[in-house]
Amino acid sequence: MPDQPSSPIVAPSASPPCILFVDDDSDIRQATSLLLRRRGFEVVGAADPAQALAVLAAMPVAAVLLDLNYARGATTGAEGLECLRALLAHDPGLPVVVVTGHSGVAIAVAAMRAGAADFVMKPWRNDRLVATLEDALATHRRRMAVRAAAPDAAGLVEDDVMVAGCAATRDALDRADRVAATQAGVLLRGEAGTGKTALARRIHRLSAQRGGCLLVLDAHGAGDDPRALAARLDGMGGQDTILAEDIGAWPPAAQRALLAWLEDGHRARLLATSRDGPEHLRAHVAPGLLYRLGTVEIALAPLRARGEEIPVLCRHFLRLFARRHGLPERWLAPEAEGLLAARPWPDNVRELRHVLERATVMATGDLLTDADFAPAGMPAGADDAPAGHDRTLAGSEKAMIEAALRRHGFNVSHAARELGLTRPALYRRMARYGL
Ligand SMILES: Nc1ncnc2c1ncn2[C@@H]1O[C@H](COP(=O)(O)OP(=O)(O)OP(=O)(O)O)[C@@H](O)[C@H]1O
């Protein structure tokens, strides 16, 4: 069990920044928590990396103070560095200050290279520790301010963050992180909007190919002309990743072209997503390709089966959209939380994300109630849709897509980013709605 924060986490932005302190020594955790609380921080403690990740998935954390050694007698910092990478995969902008022993300068340098904001040496001077944390938080605030002024850059970083609030998602993230470091092909399965593409991007970000490019191809992008596909693939090397989206829908000629290119000895990491089950895939995907992809399979559960995760996702999206739109952070009234948990979410996390963005933008108060979650454009309880107004989910999705395209002068990349879709996924929807 992680140590409890000193007081319940409450809504107002005036609440002190919460520091997650990860150290296996409970005496040090206790003494440091006392010190930091006296200096105006909220503190929650975790005894090991697994607890730290669980805390991060469950509550907002402003910065992490991370000890690097856990196993008895360990001095290499390996466990801590792995934890650092997992924390940053979870939230790339998170300020993490690492703690090393006096002899650990090389480890501190490795941690800075891996993305730590700063480090402190043990035994630390209390003033030095507090100043380091304050500096890390101030730098983070400045970065966020710059990103708020350049929403595209913010979108790229924030949209990559995945949170987990249930065992199934934690397990999927954990498997993705473990396989990321290898060269194995990965097949990500799940319904539309469950997070397959987001997870594939995370694998790429954590892989040896992270400095290379990520080529996202769907049935539309792969196309019917194998020579055109081969020409696009020829630009790829061992430092790149190919993400074949919705592989079960690829035309057979495109599948054969991809397989032939791979069998020709070309080297690029191969990831794929599919909304279909194993039987459909066996019937519709070239066996050689399926074999290469099937080394590791990660399934994402539909959102309706992840009820306990909905509050965690809501908190994450409410923070994200408040920052992105420069608005105060909104909070869910308990009945609104119940309402959202009971919805069927056919378009899964993507739909929840849209609903929370709309509520953040349109709300008049900080507390969101049932009325804030009426279908787009409808006041709560309005039973009669105006003539010609499509109140179905598909109708409101079409309207959102049209509005985003118009806002971005029909620039599909920009509209896709705002909608939280990949370009291929937006093209698919545009085709579906005849846009
Ligand atoms: N666990 C999560 N935490 C935060 N955001 C998430 C999570 N899962 C999904 N999302 C967000 O939900 C949206 C939809 O996810 P994504 O595009 O990965 O779905 P998908 O399964 O690839 O859908 P499709 O099959 O339609 O392409 C994205 O904006 C993504 O960032």
The ligand as an SDF file (V2000), in Angstrom:
LIG
                    3D

 31 33  0  0  0  0  0  0  0  0999 V2000
   -5.3450    4.6730  -21.2580 N   0  0  0  0  0  0  0  0  0  0  0  0
   -5.4470    5.8560  -21.9030 C   0  0  0  0  0  0  0  0  0  0  0  0
   -5.0600    6.9950  -21.2750 N   0  0  0  0  0  0  0  0  0  0  0  0
   -5.1700    8.1850  -21.8970 C   0  0  0  0  0  0  0  0  0  0  0  0
   -5.6530    8.3500  -23.1520 N   0  0  0  0  0  0  0  0  0  0  0  0
   -6.0470    7.2520  -23.8160 C   0  0  0  0  0  0  0  0  0  0  0  0
   -5.9600    5.9530  -23.2370 C   0  0  0  0  0  0  0  0  0  0  0  0
   -6.4190    5.0550  -24.1320 N   0  0  0  0  0  0  0  0  0  0  0  0
   -6.7730    5.7530  -25.2220 C   0  0  0  0  0  0  0  0  0  0  0  0
   -6.5560    7.0730  -25.0370 N   0  0  0  0  0  0  0  0  0  0  0  0
   -6.8330    8.1650  -25.9860 C   0  0  0  0  0  0  0  0  0  0  0  0
   -8.0590    7.8280  -26.6400 O   0  0  0  0  0  0  0  0  0  0  0  0
   -7.9960    8.1990  -28.0080 C   0  0  0  0  0  0  0  0  0  0  0  0
   -8.2600    6.9710  -28.8630 C   0  0  0  0  0  0  0  0  0  0  0  0
   -7.1530    6.0720  -28.7550 O   0  0  0  0  0  0  0  0  0  0  0  0
   -6.5060    5.3670  -30.0360 P   0  0  0  0  0  0  0  0  0  0  0  0
   -6.5150    6.2690  -31.2230 O   0  0  0  0  0  0  0  0  0  0  0  0
   -5.2150    4.7950  -29.6140 O   0  0  0  0  0  0  0  0  0  0  0  0
   -7.5810    4.2150  -30.2750 O   0  0  0  0  0  0  0  0  0  0  0  0
   -7.5220    2.9880  -31.2930 P   0  0  0  0  0  0  0  0  0  0  0  0
   -7.7950    1.7760  -30.4750 O   0  0  0  0  0  0  0  0  0  0  0  0
   -6.2630    3.0130  -32.0740 O   0  0  0  0  0  0  0  0  0  0  0  0
   -8.7770    3.3280  -32.2260 O   0  0  0  0  0  0  0  0  0  0  0  0
   -9.0480    2.9740  -33.7850 P   0  0  0  0  0  0  0  0  0  0  0  0
   -9.2560    1.4890  -33.8730 O   0  0  0  0  0  0  0  0  0  0  0  0
  -10.3130    3.7240  -34.0840 O   0  0  0  0  0  0  0  0  0  0  0  0
   -7.8910    3.4790  -34.5790 O   0  0  0  0  0  0  0  0  0  0  0  0
   -6.6250    8.8190  -28.2350 C   0  0  0  0  0  0  0  0  0  0  0  0
   -6.7430   10.2150  -28.0940 O   0  0  0  0  0  0  0  0  0  0  0  0
   -5.7970    8.2420  -27.0920 C   0  0  0  0  0  0  0  0  0  0  0  0
   -4.7200    9.0960  -26.7530 O   0  0  0  0  0  0  0  0  0  0  0  0
  1  2  1  0
  2  3  1  0
  2  7  2  0
  3  4  2  0
  4  5  1  0
  5  6  2  0
  6  7  1  0
  6 10  1  0
  7  8  1  0
  8  9  2  0
  9 10  1  0
 10 11  1  0
 11 12  1  0
 11 30  1  0
 12 13  1  0
 13 14  1  0
 13 28  1  0
 14 15  1  0
 15 16  1  0
 16 17  2  0
 16 18  1  0
 16 19  1  0
 19 20  1  0
 20 21  2  0
 20 22  1  0
 20 23  1  0
 23 24  1  0
 24 25  2  0
 24 26  1  0
 24 27  1  0
 28 29  1  0
 28 30  1  0
 30 31  1  0
M  END
$$$$
